[in-house]
Amino acid sequence: MALAQSKPKAILAVVINLVIIGFLVKTFILNPKPQNGAPALPKGDGAASTQTPGATSAPTSGAATTPAAAKPPTVSKAPTDASTPSKIDSSKIDTSAIRAGLFSAMNPPPSKPAGAVRIAFYNVENLFDNRADGNSKASDEKPKPHKEGLALAIHAVNPDILALSEIESLDALKEFRDQYLADLGYVHVASIDAGDGRGIEQSVLSRFPISGVKNWVGSPLEGVHQIDNAESRIKMGDPLKLHRSPLRAVVTIPASASGTGADVPLVVYVMHHKAGREFDYWREAEAKFVISKVKEDLKPNALVALMGDFNSFARDAAGRLYTAGGMSDCFADRTRDATWATHESGRPIDHIFASAALAKAVVPNTRIIYGTPVRPPRSDWNTTPAPKGYASDHFPISIDVKLN
C-alpha cells in the first residue's frame, strides 16, 4: 500500500524537474541575457537600420521644378571607407551649434561608392593668408581655428573635385592645402583673379588634371543698375558688368577613375553671384551671361557642372535661367526643412547644376550637405563669437557620379 502511494509522488517530482530544466534552457541558452544591459536583438536578421536623413537621385530633366513640401527622403549610409584620410575629432566641435545639413559630425556622410567620382562645392568664407597684398591686410587672415574647421569639413566630405569660393589668391589656397589638406591628394589647383573689390575669387582643388582655366573679368552685361548703392559703388543707370567673374576649368578624369576605359573631360563652372535681395536684377543679368557660356560647352553627352554660391534660391529668376538653358538642379527635390539649408541663415543658396549627361550619372542616395557649427540665428557676426569648430557661414555640398 505504501509503495502504491509513493508512485504518484515520484511522477510529480519528475514533472517538476522537467519544467525547471525547460525554464533554464529557455532563459540561459535560447535567450541569453544581453551583456552590459544592451537590449536583445529583435527577431529577424538582427541587422540594425542604416537609414539616415539624406537625398534621392538627382532629376535629369532640364525643366525648372518647384521644391516639394514633403519630409526629406532618406539615404542608406555606405560602409566606412578605409581610405578616408581623416576622422572627425568631435572634441573640436560644438555640436549644439550645428543646425542644418543632411550630414554632420554627429551623422557622418556616406563614403563614396566604388567607381564613383565625388564633386563638391564649398564657400569657405574669406580664406585670406597673413600677407598684405592687393586689397587685403595681414590682419585679414582667416583665424587658425576656422581653417581647422574647414579642414575637418573637407576631410569629412572627401571630394575628388572641390570647387571653392571666397579664396584670396592662388598662393593663399596652396598654403591652406599644404598645411591642412596635404593628405587628400589635391595635386592640381586653379585660382585666378575674379575682379572682385574684396579681393576674393573662385578656385578648384582636384585629384585629377586641370586645364582650360579662364574667366571673364569685368565683362559687360545686358541692362543697367536699378538702384543707387554707395557700398557697392554703383549708381542707378550705370551699365551692368560681372560683379565676380565665374571660373571655368576642364578637369580630366583619368581612365583609372572614370570607369569608361578612357579619359573623360568634365567642364566645371564655379559661381559666386552678387549677394543682397536688392540685387536680383544683377544676378539675373549675370545668369544670362553665364548660361550663354555654358551653352557653348553643352555638346551632346557633354559633362558640365555649374556650381557655387548663387546667393539666391534655385527657383528664383537666375536659377530658372540655368534650368531653362539645359542644366538640371541636382537638389531640386529639396524641402524647406533645415537639413537642406546650405547657409547659416537657413537658406539653400549654394547649388550644383548638371548637364543632362552628368545628371544621369548622379548616384542615388549619396548627395551631401555637410552641416558645421554656426552662430545663432540673426546674430551679429561682428560681436557674436564663433562657436567651437566654426569653419564658414556656408556648408559644403556634393554629388557622386558614375560615368560608366
URQUI-V395989 format. One record per helix or strand. SS is the DSSP state (A for helix, B for strand). FROM is the first residue (numbers start at 0). TO is the last residue. Records with the same first field share a line. If there is no record, write none. Layout:
# URQUI-V395989
SS = FROM-TO ; FROM-TO
This chain:
# URQUI-V395989
A = 1-29 ; 34-36 ; 89-91 ; 94-96 ; 137-139 ; 143-156 ; 169-179 ; 181-183 ; 254-257 ; 276-296 ; 316-323 ; 337-339 ; 355-359
B = 50-52 ; 73-75 ; 102-103 ; 106-106 ; 116-126 ; 132-132 ; 135-135 ; 160-166 ; 187-190 ; 200-205 ; 208-213 ; 219-223 ; 228-228 ; 233-233 ; 238-240 ; 246-252 ; 263-271 ; 303-308 ; 327-328 ; 342-342 ; 349-353 ; 361-361 ; 367-369 ; 393-393 ; 395-400
